[in-house]
């Protein structure tokens, strides 16, 4: 995922568009053409892949985007 999205963008999107406390405060990735293409490619080329496993992996990556982004900012400001 980090080859396709920056952590900064990852802070602004979620798989479903729902953020903390189930509020719709982020942009949904699941409805985009890009996500449909990525999912299709994975399902076609990765043995044993499922829609559920893709959703779980993407959700996990997006969930930690804010932490990675803040760590990156802190590391670069300490220099």
N, C-alpha and C positions, 0 to 999 in steps of 0.2 A: 504494500500500500504506500510505503514511503517513497516509492518511485513515481507514483501517480499524484499524490496529494501532499501538500505541506502540512505540518502540524498546526500551523496558524489556520489554515482552511479547515482542518479536522476539528478545531474548536467550534466552528460555526455550523457544522452539519452533524446529523446523526442518521442512522439507517432509516428511521421512521419520521424524523422531524421533531421528535419529542425530546426535551431535555430534562433537566432536574425536576423532580416532583411531577413528572408526566405532563409538563406544560409544553405547548407547541411553540417553542422559542428558537428552534433551529431549522435549517433547511433540510428537507428529506433527500437522502441519496437514493433510496430504493426506487423512486419513480423516474430516475434519470435514464436516458439512453446509455450513458457511459456505464452505469451499474449493470444494466441489462446485457451489454456487450461483455463486460468483465465476467459476469456470472456465466454467460453462455460459453465463453472460452474455457473457463475453469471446468464446467460440467463436461465439456467435450474432451478435454485433454488430461484431466486429473482423475485417475482411477479411484473410485470410491467416494468422489466428491458428491455432495448433496446440497440442495438449496439451504437446508438448515445449517450445515457446516460452514457454508460461505457466509451466511448471515451472522453466525456466531463469531467467526474470525473478523469480519468487518466491524461488528459492534465492539469487539474487544479492542481493536486498533483505535477506533474513534474515541472510545471511552478514555483512553490514556493519552490522547493527543494534547490535551491541555497541560498535563504534567510534563510531557516531553518539550512542549513549546516554552513553558516557563523555565525549565531547566536550561534550555538552549539560550534564552535571553539572559539568565543569571550568569551562565558560564561566559558569555560574550561581554557582559558588562563588567565582570571582575578583571578583565585583561588590562 
